[in-house]
Amino acid sequence: MNVSEPFIRRPVATTLLTIGVLLAGIFAFLKLPVAPLPQVDFPVILVQAQMAGASPETMATTVAAPLERRLGAIADVNEMTSTSSTGTVRIVLLFGLNRNIDGAARDVQAAINAARADLPTALRTNPTYRKFNPADAPILILGLTSDTLSPGQLYDSAATVVQQKMSQLPGVGNVDIGGSSLPAVRVELDPTALFHYGIGLEGIRAALASANANSPKGAIETDTRRYQLYANDQGRTAADYRDIVVAYRNGAGVRLNDVGQVVDGVEDRRNLGLINGKPGVILFIYKQPGSNVVETIKGVKAAIPQVQAALPGDIDLTITGDRSATIRASLAETEETLLIAVGLVVFVVFVFLRSGRATLIPAVAVPISIVGTFSAMYLFD
């Protein structure tokens, strides 16, 4: 039996079937996801812990080792890489390709909770984890600039508003901030003055800690009334710290301003971000393993107006890097190549056969076969 015979004998049904295949292919083409490569990302989770001032050796022995023992017991961990630096530990967990990233994240959180008893008490916060591969390039880069705010104030807005919102979006694995650090009061001590007054560094630290405590102040009670006391001893600016008494010598108080300079600054002065030659703060957005780059970027761009409205009016939020631009350009080149190929096929058939009727067959069959393939791609994901 000839396969083509039923279609030749029933031209109306064949025409309707062809139109149906064409419409299904067009619908599927509009729904197909766009990605630079097939989705074969390994589930990767990054665990981080920070302890200010600790040496790499201390971080490796007291923080990384207990975490590695607990994290190494998680099922389907193919590779674990640990890096210890000054004040920071980074542990990268690579899971099996078929492991669900959300299930792996729950196991990682349970391991972190189990390791908390073995971690040093100086570790102020629990280790955190992020569902992203630190070896990947960021999919989107945002820049914050301002003509009136300092880099520290920009960083504060980026950390409290932009980073929080972007981290909640579907497909976003991590949001890193660079270019500055959080605002801080810096105390630059004079060794000569410390020696003159006979004051050690630990004495300065203890005086600052005791004078900068936000603790309950109690209440005043009478026969019929109770008055709650509200007061905050925490200093926010350098002026709040300069008059703190750090010691007493010869019956007189030695103030912090007498043994050094107290200035408003940032936590880390060795960070600089430039956006078109202008100081600013940069946010690097990374995707979760398995998420679509283009769809994730689309969601981030849709959230930018809402984030901009929550920022102070003198902060400009701009997109400085977009990975989806090259992906969309590659897709456009592919579509153009397909159209050129179809046109060449039709042209070659016409040149050799010199028949418009014979040329009409590939002019209809080739596009329909290509467009129909889109519907099969959509159905089989």
Short mmCIF file of the C-alpha atoms (twelve columns), coordinates in Angstrom:
data_MODEL
# 
_entry.id   MODEL 
# 
loop_
_atom_site.group_PDB 
_atom_site.id 
_atom_site.type_symbol 
_atom_site.label_atom_id 
_atom_site.label_alt_id 
_atom_site.label_comp_id 
_atom_site.label_asym_id 
_atom_site.label_seq_id 
_atom_site.Cartn_x 
_atom_site.Cartn_y 
_atom_site.Cartn_z 
_atom_site.pdbx_PDB_model_num 
ATOM 1   C CA . MET A 1   0.000  0.000  0.000   1 
ATOM 2   C CA . ASN A 2   1.255  3.444  -0.937  1 
ATOM 3   C CA . VAL A 3   1.440  5.728  2.104   1 
ATOM 4   C CA . SER A 4   0.756  8.827  0.008   1 
ATOM 5   C CA . GLU A 5   -2.313 7.392  -1.730  1 
ATOM 6   C CA . PRO A 6   -4.940 8.229  0.998   1 
ATOM 7   C CA . PHE A 7   -3.720 11.819 1.128   1 
ATOM 8   C CA . ILE A 8   -3.837 12.184 -2.666  1 
ATOM 9   C CA . ARG A 9   -7.388 10.766 -2.879  1 
ATOM 10  C CA . ARG A 10  -8.652 13.097 -0.104  1 
ATOM 11  C CA . PRO A 11  -7.217 16.548 -0.875  1 
ATOM 12  C CA . VAL A 12  -9.633 18.410 1.413   1 
ATOM 13  C CA . ALA A 13  -8.731 16.300 4.452   1 
ATOM 14  C CA . THR A 14  -5.050 16.579 3.568   1 
ATOM 15  C CA . THR A 15  -5.334 20.357 3.347   1 
ATOM 16  C CA . LEU A 16  -7.093 20.577 6.702   1 
ATOM 17  C CA . LEU A 17  -4.500 18.269 8.297   1 
ATOM 18  C CA . THR A 18  -1.688 20.409 6.879   1 
ATOM 19  C CA . ILE A 19  -3.291 23.560 8.273   1 
ATOM 20  C CA . GLY A 20  -3.711 21.833 11.634  1 
ATOM 21  C CA . VAL A 21  -0.044 20.832 11.727  1 
ATOM 22  C CA . LEU A 22  0.936  24.381 10.778  1 
ATOM 23  C CA . LEU A 23  -1.192 25.971 13.529  1 
ATOM 24  C CA . ALA A 24  0.023  23.469 16.150  1 
ATOM 25  C CA . GLY A 25  3.628  24.160 15.176  1 
ATOM 26  C CA . ILE A 26  3.170  27.928 15.392  1 
ATOM 27  C CA . PHE A 27  1.548  27.602 18.826  1 
ATOM 28  C CA . ALA A 28  4.347  25.328 20.039  1 
ATOM 29  C CA . PHE A 29  7.031  27.653 18.662  1 
ATOM 30  C CA . LEU A 30  5.676  30.521 20.767  1 
ATOM 31  C CA . LYS A 31  5.713  28.312 23.891  1 
ATOM 32  C CA . LEU A 32  9.120  26.689 23.454  1 
ATOM 33  C CA . PRO A 33  11.700 27.788 26.064  1 
ATOM 34  C CA . VAL A 34  14.874 29.513 24.944  1 
ATOM 35  C CA . ALA A 35  18.222 28.439 26.409  1 
ATOM 36  C CA . PRO A 36  21.863 28.561 25.290  1 
ATOM 37  C CA . LEU A 37  22.359 24.831 25.934  1 
ATOM 38  C CA . PRO A 38  20.208 21.818 26.888  1 
ATOM 39  C CA . GLN A 39  19.302 21.754 30.582  1 
ATOM 40  C CA . VAL A 40  21.926 19.388 31.990  1 
ATOM 41  C CA . ASP A 41  23.010 21.439 35.015  1 
ATOM 42  C CA . PHE A 42  24.246 19.415 37.955  1 
ATOM 43  C CA . PRO A 43  22.511 20.272 41.252  1 
ATOM 44  C CA . VAL A 44  25.069 22.400 43.119  1 
ATOM 45  C CA . ILE A 45  24.718 24.011 46.558  1 
ATOM 46  C CA . LEU A 46  27.157 26.478 48.114  1 
ATOM 47  C CA . VAL A 47  27.501 26.558 51.911  1 
ATOM 48  C CA . GLN A 48  29.139 29.624 53.482  1 
ATOM 49  C CA . ALA A 49  30.186 30.493 57.025  1 
ATOM 50  C CA . GLN A 50  31.821 33.676 58.296  1 
ATOM 51  C CA . MET A 51  33.749 34.446 61.471  1 
ATOM 52  C CA . ALA A 52  35.349 37.886 61.419  1 
ATOM 53  C CA . GLY A 53  39.091 38.013 62.083  1 
ATOM 54  C CA . ALA A 54  39.715 34.260 62.006  1 
ATOM 55  C CA . SER A 55  42.732 32.983 60.076  1 
ATOM 56  C CA . PRO A 56  42.333 30.462 57.218  1 
ATOM 57  C CA . GLU A 57  43.797 27.719 59.419  1 
ATOM 58  C CA . THR A 58  41.329 28.469 62.215  1 
ATOM 59  C CA . MET A 59  38.420 28.501 59.763  1 
ATOM 60  C CA . ALA A 60  39.520 25.165 58.296  1 
ATOM 61  C CA . THR A 61  39.907 23.359 61.629  1 
ATOM 62  C CA . THR A 62  37.044 24.798 63.670  1 
ATOM 63  C CA . VAL A 63  34.402 25.605 61.040  1 
ATOM 64  C CA . ALA A 64  35.058 23.714 57.813  1 
ATOM 65  C CA . ALA A 65  35.894 20.355 59.420  1 
ATOM 66  C CA . PRO A 66  32.632 19.978 61.453  1 
ATOM 67  C CA . LEU A 67  30.578 21.074 58.454  1 
ATOM 68  C CA . GLU A 68  32.369 18.648 56.132  1 
ATOM 69  C CA . ARG A 69  31.672 15.731 58.475  1 
ATOM 70  C CA . ARG A 70  27.937 16.433 58.461  1 
ATOM 71  C CA . LEU A 71  27.618 17.435 54.813  1 
ATOM 72  C CA . GLY A 72  29.633 14.401 53.684  1 
ATOM 73  C CA . ALA A 73  26.965 12.107 55.125  1 
ATOM 74  C CA . ILE A 74  24.264 13.412 52.746  1 
ATOM 75  C CA . ALA A 75  23.177 10.909 50.122  1 
ATOM 76  C CA . ASP A 76  24.146 11.279 46.452  1 
ATOM 77  C CA . VAL A 77  26.946 13.804 46.988  1 
ATOM 78  C CA . ASN A 78  29.347 13.271 44.090  1 
ATOM 79  C CA . GLU A 79  31.910 15.923 45.004  1 
ATOM 80  C CA . MET A 80  32.609 18.270 47.914  1 
ATOM 81  C CA . THR A 81  35.122 21.121 47.657  1 
ATOM 82  C CA . SER A 82  36.067 23.293 50.625  1 
ATOM 83  C CA . THR A 83  37.925 26.618 50.561  1 
ATOM 84  C CA . SER A 84  39.005 28.450 53.722  1 
ATOM 85  C CA . SER A 85  40.163 32.072 53.697  1 
ATOM 86  C CA . THR A 86  40.392 34.861 56.243  1 
ATOM 87  C CA . GLY A 87  37.082 34.873 58.076  1 
ATOM 88  C CA . THR A 88  35.232 32.815 55.459  1 
ATOM 89  C CA . VAL A 89  34.578 29.165 54.551  1 
ATOM 90  C CA . ARG A 90  33.021 28.121 51.242  1 
ATOM 91  C CA . ILE A 91  31.929 24.500 50.694  1 
ATOM 92  C CA . VAL A 92  30.606 23.502 47.264  1 
ATOM 93  C CA . LEU A 93  28.455 20.343 47.104  1 
ATOM 94  C CA . LEU A 94  27.939 18.670 43.722  1 
ATOM 95  C CA . PHE A 95  25.040 16.198 43.680  1 
ATOM 96  C CA . GLY A 96  24.014 13.536 41.190  1 
ATOM 97  C CA . LEU A 97  22.340 14.703 37.988  1 
ATOM 98  C CA . ASN A 98  18.985 13.147 38.949  1 
ATOM 99  C CA . ARG A 99  18.922 14.645 42.459  1 
ATOM 100 C CA . ASN A 100 16.202 17.210 43.099  1 
ATOM 101 C CA . ILE A 101 17.775 20.523 44.090  1 
ATOM 102 C CA . ASP A 102 15.038 21.332 46.632  1 
ATOM 103 C CA . GLY A 103 15.386 17.963 48.341  1 
ATOM 104 C CA . ALA A 104 19.151 18.390 48.446  1 
ATOM 105 C CA . ALA A 105 18.704 21.839 50.011  1 
ATOM 106 C CA . ARG A 106 16.591 20.358 52.809  1 
ATOM 107 C CA . ASP A 107 19.283 17.778 53.540  1 
ATOM 108 C CA . VAL A 108 21.938 20.512 53.587  1 
ATOM 109 C CA . GLN A 109 19.911 22.582 56.050  1 
ATOM 110 C CA . ALA A 110 19.492 19.571 58.307  1 
ATOM 111 C CA . ALA A 111 23.246 18.916 58.195  1 
ATOM 112 C CA . ILE A 112 23.992 22.555 59.071  1 
ATOM 113 C CA . ASN A 113 21.644 22.371 62.062  1 
ATOM 114 C CA . ALA A 114 23.283 19.134 63.223  1 
ATOM 115 C CA . ALA A 115 26.763 20.670 62.943  1 
ATOM 116 C CA . ARG A 116 25.858 23.789 64.960  1 
ATOM 117 C CA . ALA A 117 26.783 22.130 68.268  1 
ATOM 118 C CA . ASP A 118 30.301 21.441 66.958  1 
ATOM 119 C CA . LEU A 119 30.899 24.949 65.631  1 
ATOM 120 C CA . PRO A 120 32.673 27.615 67.724  1 
ATOM 121 C CA . THR A 121 30.593 29.987 69.840  1 
ATOM 122 C CA . ALA A 122 32.335 32.933 68.164  1 
ATOM 123 C CA . LEU A 123 30.376 32.104 65.002  1 
ATOM 124 C CA . ARG A 124 27.664 34.735 65.368  1 
ATOM 125 C CA . THR A 125 25.270 33.316 62.760  1 
ATOM 126 C CA . ASN A 126 24.556 29.876 61.376  1 
ATOM 127 C CA . PRO A 127 26.206 28.904 58.086  1 
ATOM 128 C CA . THR A 128 24.035 29.686 55.075  1 
ATOM 129 C CA . TYR A 129 23.497 27.894 51.769  1 
ATOM 130 C CA . ARG A 130 22.604 28.990 48.261  1 
ATOM 131 C CA . LYS A 131 21.278 26.898 45.381  1 
ATOM 132 C CA . PHE A 132 23.708 27.981 42.684  1 
ATOM 133 C CA . ASN A 133 27.021 27.011 41.123  1 
ATOM 134 C CA . PRO A 134 29.754 29.550 41.989  1 
ATOM 135 C CA . ALA A 135 31.602 28.532 38.799  1 
ATOM 136 C CA . ASP A 136 28.748 29.853 36.626  1 
ATOM 137 C CA . ALA A 137 28.797 33.329 35.153  1 
ATOM 138 C CA . PRO A 138 26.141 35.787 36.363  1 
ATOM 139 C CA . ILE A 139 23.087 35.969 34.126  1 
ATOM 140 C CA . LEU A 140 22.331 39.606 34.950  1 
ATOM 141 C CA . ILE A 141 24.333 42.488 36.435  1 
ATOM 142 C CA . LEU A 142 22.625 45.484 38.050  1 
ATOM 143 C CA . GLY A 143 24.262 48.764 39.010  1 
ATOM 144 C CA . LEU A 144 23.219 51.305 41.649  1 
ATOM 145 C CA . THR A 145 24.508 54.876 41.473  1 
ATOM 146 C CA . SER A 146 23.644 58.101 43.250  1 
ATOM 147 C CA . ASP A 147 24.785 61.717 43.127  1 
ATOM 148 C CA . THR A 148 24.123 62.341 46.826  1 
ATOM 149 C CA . LEU A 149 24.549 59.039 48.737  1 
ATOM 150 C CA . SER A 150 27.868 57.508 49.752  1 
ATOM 151 C CA . PRO A 151 28.937 54.020 48.566  1 
ATOM 152 C CA . GLY A 152 28.184 52.664 52.044  1 
ATOM 153 C CA . GLN A 153 24.625 54.009 51.934  1 
ATOM 154 C CA . LEU A 154 24.188 52.599 48.429  1 
ATOM 155 C CA . TYR A 155 25.394 49.209 49.648  1 
ATOM 156 C CA . ASP A 156 22.939 49.332 52.554  1 
ATOM 157 C CA . SER A 157 20.023 49.977 50.176  1 
ATOM 158 C CA . ALA A 158 21.231 47.235 47.837  1 
ATOM 159 C CA . ALA A 159 21.492 44.707 50.689  1 
ATOM 160 C CA . THR A 160 18.199 45.528 52.404  1 
ATOM 161 C CA . VAL A 161 15.977 46.160 49.372  1 
ATOM 162 C CA . VAL A 162 17.343 44.928 46.044  1 
ATOM 163 C CA . GLN A 163 19.112 41.756 47.182  1 
ATOM 164 C CA . GLN A 164 16.181 40.616 49.312  1 
ATOM 165 C CA . LYS A 165 13.648 41.084 46.519  1 
ATOM 166 C CA . MET A 166 15.751 39.555 43.752  1 
ATOM 167 C CA . SER A 167 16.596 36.490 45.859  1 
ATOM 168 C CA . GLN A 168 12.872 35.691 46.143  1 
ATOM 169 C CA . LEU A 169 12.281 35.504 42.387  1 
ATOM 170 C CA . PRO A 170 11.841 32.086 40.718  1 
ATOM 171 C CA . GLY A 171 15.021 30.755 39.147  1 
ATOM 172 C CA . VAL A 172 17.384 33.079 41.053  1 
ATOM 173 C CA . GLY A 173 19.990 31.108 42.969  1 
ATOM 174 C CA . ASN A 174 22.109 33.854 44.517  1 
ATOM 175 C CA . VAL A 175 22.616 37.615 44.480  1 
ATOM 176 C CA . ASP A 176 26.118 38.902 45.281  1 
ATOM 177 C CA . ILE A 177 26.881 42.541 46.034  1 
ATOM 178 C CA . GLY A 178 30.187 44.219 45.211  1 
ATOM 179 C CA . GLY A 179 31.692 47.643 44.945  1 
ATOM 180 C CA . SER A 180 31.482 48.626 48.616  1 
ATOM 181 C CA . SER A 181 30.338 47.280 51.995  1 
ATOM 182 C CA . LEU A 182 27.948 48.158 54.793  1 
ATOM 183 C CA . PRO A 183 28.332 51.478 56.608  1 
ATOM 184 C CA . ALA A 184 30.435 51.268 59.763  1 
ATOM 185 C CA . VAL A 185 32.193 53.399 62.345  1 
ATOM 186 C CA . ARG A 186 35.954 52.888 62.076  1 
ATOM 187 C CA . VAL A 187 38.217 53.343 65.079  1 
ATOM 188 C CA . GLU A 188 41.816 54.005 64.028  1 
ATOM 189 C CA . LEU A 189 43.911 53.679 67.184  1 
ATOM 190 C CA . ASP A 190 47.201 55.444 67.831  1 
ATOM 191 C CA . PRO A 191 49.789 52.980 69.274  1 
ATOM 192 C CA . THR A 192 51.758 55.829 70.870  1 
ATOM 193 C CA . ALA A 193 48.702 57.099 72.739  1 
ATOM 194 C CA . LEU A 194 47.791 53.577 73.859  1 
ATOM 195 C CA . PHE A 195 51.287 53.078 75.238  1 
ATOM 196 C CA . HIS A 196 51.191 56.468 76.977  1 
ATOM 197 C CA . TYR A 197 47.954 55.651 78.814  1 
ATOM 198 C CA . GLY A 198 48.815 51.990 79.310  1 
ATOM 199 C CA . ILE A 199 45.679 50.701 77.579  1 
ATOM 200 C CA . GLY A 200 45.550 47.404 75.661  1 
ATOM 201 C CA . LEU A 201 43.508 46.551 72.593  1 
ATOM 202 C CA . GLU A 202 41.318 44.179 74.572  1 
ATOM 203 C CA . GLY A 203 40.411 47.031 76.913  1 
ATOM 204 C CA . ILE A 204 39.292 49.116 73.937  1 
ATOM 205 C CA . ARG A 205 37.230 46.240 72.578  1 
ATOM 206 C CA . ALA A 206 35.542 45.588 75.929  1 
ATOM 207 C CA . ALA A 207 34.713 49.283 76.378  1 
ATOM 208 C CA . LEU A 208 33.153 49.486 72.922  1 
ATOM 209 C CA . ALA A 209 31.142 46.312 73.459  1 
ATOM 210 C CA . SER A 210 29.763 47.434 76.827  1 
ATOM 211 C CA . ALA A 211 28.890 50.912 75.555  1 
ATOM 212 C CA . ASN A 212 27.189 49.626 72.413  1 
ATOM 213 C CA . ALA A 213 24.654 47.181 73.863  1 
ATOM 214 C CA . ASN A 214 20.974 47.337 72.971  1 
ATOM 215 C CA . SER A 215 19.534 45.628 76.034  1 
ATOM 216 C CA . PRO A 216 16.265 45.995 77.992  1 
ATOM 217 C CA . LYS A 217 16.268 48.912 80.406  1 
ATOM 218 C CA . GLY A 218 13.488 47.716 82.689  1 
ATOM 219 C CA . ALA A 219 10.536 49.663 84.019  1 
ATOM 220 C CA . ILE A 220 9.452  52.081 86.750  1 
ATOM 221 C CA . GLU A 221 6.436  50.996 88.779  1 
ATOM 222 C CA . THR A 222 4.252  53.011 91.130  1 
ATOM 223 C CA . ASP A 223 1.119  52.085 93.023  1 
ATOM 224 C CA . THR A 224 -1.126 52.644 90.037  1 
ATOM 225 C CA . ARG A 225 1.125  52.916 87.009  1 
ATOM 226 C CA . ARG A 226 3.964  51.141 85.254  1 
ATOM 227 C CA . TYR A 227 6.367  53.017 82.967  1 
ATOM 228 C CA . GLN A 228 8.382  51.018 80.451  1 
ATOM 229 C CA . LEU A 229 11.840 52.425 79.772  1 
ATOM 230 C CA . TYR A 230 12.929 52.649 76.173  1 
ATOM 231 C CA . ALA A 231 16.510 53.627 75.294  1 
ATOM 232 C CA . ASN A 232 19.006 52.468 72.696  1 
ATOM 233 C CA . ASP A 233 22.661 52.573 73.641  1 
ATOM 234 C CA . GLN A 234 23.836 51.608 70.178  1 
ATOM 235 C CA . GLY A 235 25.841 54.209 68.324  1 
ATOM 236 C CA . ARG A 236 25.174 54.870 64.653  1 
ATOM 237 C CA . THR A 237 27.711 57.567 63.828  1 
ATOM 238 C CA . ALA A 238 31.279 58.381 64.766  1 
ATOM 239 C CA . ALA A 239 30.093 61.245 66.999  1 
ATOM 240 C CA . ASP A 240 28.314 58.708 69.228  1 
ATOM 241 C CA . TYR A 241 31.606 56.918 69.946  1 
ATOM 242 C CA . ARG A 242 34.172 59.670 70.332  1 
ATOM 243 C CA . ASP A 243 33.289 60.473 73.974  1 
ATOM 244 C CA . ILE A 244 33.143 56.866 75.218  1 
ATOM 245 C CA . VAL A 245 35.351 56.429 78.286  1 
ATOM 246 C CA . VAL A 246 37.656 53.470 77.704  1 
ATOM 247 C CA . ALA A 247 39.701 53.721 80.917  1 
ATOM 248 C CA . TYR A 248 40.492 55.892 83.923  1 
ATOM 249 C CA . ARG A 249 43.968 57.247 84.533  1 
ATOM 250 C CA . ASN A 250 44.919 59.565 87.449  1 
ATOM 251 C CA . GLY A 251 41.285 59.973 88.367  1 
ATOM 252 C CA . ALA A 252 40.288 61.193 84.917  1 
ATOM 253 C CA . GLY A 253 38.535 59.374 82.126  1 
ATOM 254 C CA . VAL A 254 40.359 58.548 78.928  1 
ATOM 255 C CA . ARG A 255 38.007 58.936 76.019  1 
ATOM 256 C CA . LEU A 256 38.159 57.005 72.754  1 
ATOM 257 C CA . ASN A 257 38.953 60.186 70.896  1 
ATOM 258 C CA . ASP A 258 42.096 60.577 73.031  1 
ATOM 259 C CA . VAL A 259 43.694 57.331 71.794  1 
ATOM 260 C CA . GLY A 260 42.737 57.431 68.117  1 
ATOM 261 C CA . GLN A 261 40.507 58.780 65.388  1 
ATOM 262 C CA . VAL A 262 36.849 57.779 65.070  1 
ATOM 263 C CA . VAL A 263 35.424 58.284 61.573  1 
ATOM 264 C CA . ASP A 264 32.363 57.271 59.597  1 
ATOM 265 C CA . GLY A 265 33.232 54.759 56.897  1 
ATOM 266 C CA . VAL A 266 32.498 51.254 55.656  1 
ATOM 267 C CA . GLU A 267 33.319 47.762 56.916  1 
ATOM 268 C CA . ASP A 268 35.754 47.018 54.086  1 
ATOM 269 C CA . ARG A 269 37.551 49.901 52.392  1 
ATOM 270 C CA . ARG A 270 39.207 47.617 49.829  1 
ATOM 271 C CA . ASN A 271 36.184 47.423 47.554  1 
ATOM 272 C CA . LEU A 272 35.445 49.762 44.678  1 
ATOM 273 C CA . GLY A 273 32.695 49.678 42.087  1 
ATOM 274 C CA . LEU A 274 32.616 51.902 39.010  1 
ATOM 275 C CA . ILE A 275 29.627 52.213 36.694  1 
ATOM 276 C CA . ASN A 276 30.444 54.296 33.613  1 
ATOM 277 C CA . GLY A 277 33.268 55.872 35.593  1 
ATOM 278 C CA . LYS A 278 30.959 56.732 38.497  1 
ATOM 279 C CA . PRO A 279 31.241 55.125 41.982  1 
ATOM 280 C CA . GLY A 280 28.439 52.661 42.573  1 
ATOM 281 C CA . VAL A 281 27.351 49.270 43.878  1 
ATOM 282 C CA . ILE A 282 27.080 46.246 41.591  1 
ATOM 283 C CA . LEU A 283 24.755 43.247 42.036  1 
ATOM 284 C CA . PHE A 284 25.566 39.928 40.352  1 
ATOM 285 C CA . ILE A 285 22.539 37.671 39.855  1 
ATOM 286 C CA . TYR A 286 23.069 33.912 39.400  1 
ATOM 287 C CA . LYS A 287 20.519 31.313 38.373  1 
ATOM 288 C CA . GLN A 288 19.571 28.099 40.130  1 
ATOM 289 C CA . PRO A 289 20.739 24.815 38.569  1 
ATOM 290 C CA . GLY A 290 18.136 23.664 36.049  1 
ATOM 291 C CA . SER A 291 16.368 27.007 35.685  1 
ATOM 292 C CA . ASN A 292 15.983 28.768 32.341  1 
ATOM 293 C CA . VAL A 293 18.278 31.744 31.803  1 
ATOM 294 C CA . VAL A 294 15.929 33.748 29.596  1 
ATOM 295 C CA . GLU A 295 12.843 33.184 31.773  1 
ATOM 296 C CA . THR A 296 14.760 34.062 34.939  1 
ATOM 297 C CA . ILE A 297 16.062 37.292 33.421  1 
ATOM 298 C CA . LYS A 298 12.570 38.138 32.222  1 
ATOM 299 C CA . GLY A 299 11.252 37.751 35.770  1 
ATOM 300 C CA . VAL A 300 14.040 39.913 37.195  1 
ATOM 301 C CA . LYS A 301 13.406 42.682 34.665  1 
ATOM 302 C CA . ALA A 302 9.689  42.604 35.474  1 
ATOM 303 C CA . ALA A 303 10.494 43.148 39.175  1 
ATOM 304 C CA . ILE A 304 12.865 46.098 38.590  1 
ATOM 305 C CA . PRO A 305 10.134 48.824 38.542  1 
ATOM 306 C CA . GLN A 306 8.807  47.571 41.882  1 
ATOM 307 C CA . VAL A 307 12.310 47.550 43.380  1 
ATOM 308 C CA . GLN A 308 13.056 51.007 41.990  1 
ATOM 309 C CA . ALA A 309 9.934  52.348 43.684  1 
ATOM 310 C CA . ALA A 310 11.113 50.987 47.052  1 
ATOM 311 C CA . LEU A 311 14.536 52.667 46.774  1 
ATOM 312 C CA . PRO A 312 15.272 56.283 47.709  1 
ATOM 313 C CA . GLY A 313 14.513 58.663 44.884  1 
ATOM 314 C CA . ASP A 314 18.149 59.661 44.356  1 
ATOM 315 C CA . ILE A 315 19.293 56.105 43.518  1 
ATOM 316 C CA . ASP A 316 19.433 55.025 39.872  1 
ATOM 317 C CA . LEU A 317 19.073 51.298 39.148  1 
ATOM 318 C CA . THR A 318 20.373 50.240 35.734  1 
ATOM 319 C CA . ILE A 319 21.125 46.981 33.927  1 
ATOM 320 C CA . THR A 320 24.837 46.820 33.121  1 
ATOM 321 C CA . GLY A 321 25.053 43.216 31.888  1 
ATOM 322 C CA . ASP A 322 22.439 40.926 30.298  1 
ATOM 323 C CA . ARG A 323 23.313 37.376 29.288  1 
ATOM 324 C CA . SER A 324 20.004 36.836 27.499  1 
ATOM 325 C CA . ALA A 325 20.984 39.329 24.781  1 
ATOM 326 C CA . THR A 326 23.497 36.927 23.225  1 
ATOM 327 C CA . ILE A 327 21.057 34.024 23.587  1 
ATOM 328 C CA . ARG A 328 18.312 35.901 21.778  1 
ATOM 329 C CA . ALA A 329 20.798 37.009 19.106  1 
ATOM 330 C CA . SER A 330 21.807 33.373 18.554  1 
ATOM 331 C CA . LEU A 331 18.150 32.383 18.245  1 
ATOM 332 C CA . ALA A 332 17.563 35.141 15.701  1 
ATOM 333 C CA . GLU A 333 20.542 33.892 13.674  1 
ATOM 334 C CA . THR A 334 19.137 30.346 13.778  1 
ATOM 335 C CA . GLU A 335 15.714 31.501 12.584  1 
ATOM 336 C CA . GLU A 336 17.320 33.491 9.762   1 
ATOM 337 C CA . THR A 337 19.380 30.439 8.743   1 
ATOM 338 C CA . LEU A 338 16.229 28.289 8.584   1 
ATOM 339 C CA . LEU A 339 14.471 30.808 6.344   1 
ATOM 340 C CA . ILE A 340 17.490 31.035 4.027   1 
ATOM 341 C CA . ALA A 341 17.706 27.225 3.847   1 
ATOM 342 C CA . VAL A 342 14.028 26.884 2.888   1 
ATOM 343 C CA . GLY A 343 14.405 29.595 0.269   1 
ATOM 344 C CA . LEU A 344 17.477 27.886 -1.236  1 
ATOM 345 C CA . VAL A 345 15.673 24.536 -1.430  1 
ATOM 346 C CA . VAL A 346 12.746 26.078 -3.291  1 
ATOM 347 C CA . PHE A 347 15.063 28.052 -5.567  1 
ATOM 348 C CA . VAL A 348 17.195 25.006 -6.497  1 
ATOM 349 C CA . VAL A 349 14.105 22.916 -7.289  1 
ATOM 350 C CA . PHE A 350 12.730 25.658 -9.520  1 
ATOM 351 C CA . VAL A 351 16.073 26.124 -11.356 1 
ATOM 352 C CA . PHE A 352 16.422 22.415 -12.146 1 
ATOM 353 C CA . LEU A 353 12.778 21.477 -12.830 1 
ATOM 354 C CA . ARG A 354 11.624 24.744 -14.400 1 
ATOM 355 C CA . SER A 355 8.073  23.986 -13.224 1 
ATOM 356 C CA . GLY A 356 6.028  26.130 -10.907 1 
ATOM 357 C CA . ARG A 357 3.743  23.212 -9.967  1 
ATOM 358 C CA . ALA A 358 6.693  20.988 -9.085  1 
ATOM 359 C CA . THR A 359 8.295  23.820 -7.128  1 
ATOM 360 C CA . LEU A 360 5.100  24.317 -5.100  1 
ATOM 361 C CA . ILE A 361 5.514  20.882 -3.482  1 
ATOM 362 C CA . PRO A 362 8.785  21.603 -1.588  1 
ATOM 363 C CA . ALA A 363 7.640  25.190 -1.019  1 
ATOM 364 C CA . VAL A 364 4.785  23.780 1.088   1 
ATOM 365 C CA . ALA A 365 6.254  20.505 2.399   1 
ATOM 366 C CA . VAL A 366 9.569  21.844 3.769   1 
ATOM 367 C CA . PRO A 367 8.132  24.684 5.924   1 
ATOM 368 C CA . ILE A 368 5.292  22.474 7.154   1 
ATOM 369 C CA . SER A 369 7.720  19.718 8.186   1 
ATOM 370 C CA . ILE A 370 9.937  22.182 10.057  1 
ATOM 371 C CA . VAL A 371 7.046  23.941 11.796  1 
ATOM 372 C CA . GLY A 372 5.417  20.604 12.639  1 
ATOM 373 C CA . THR A 373 8.614  19.565 14.393  1 
ATOM 374 C CA . PHE A 374 8.102  22.389 16.904  1 
ATOM 375 C CA . SER A 375 4.873  20.802 18.127  1 
ATOM 376 C CA . ALA A 376 6.667  17.488 18.706  1 
ATOM 377 C CA . MET A 377 9.445  19.310 20.597  1 
ATOM 378 C CA . TYR A 378 6.823  21.015 22.776  1 
ATOM 379 C CA . LEU A 379 4.917  17.780 23.517  1 
ATOM 380 C CA . PHE A 380 8.063  15.869 24.476  1 
ATOM 381 C CA . ASP A 381 9.436  18.796 26.514  1 
# 
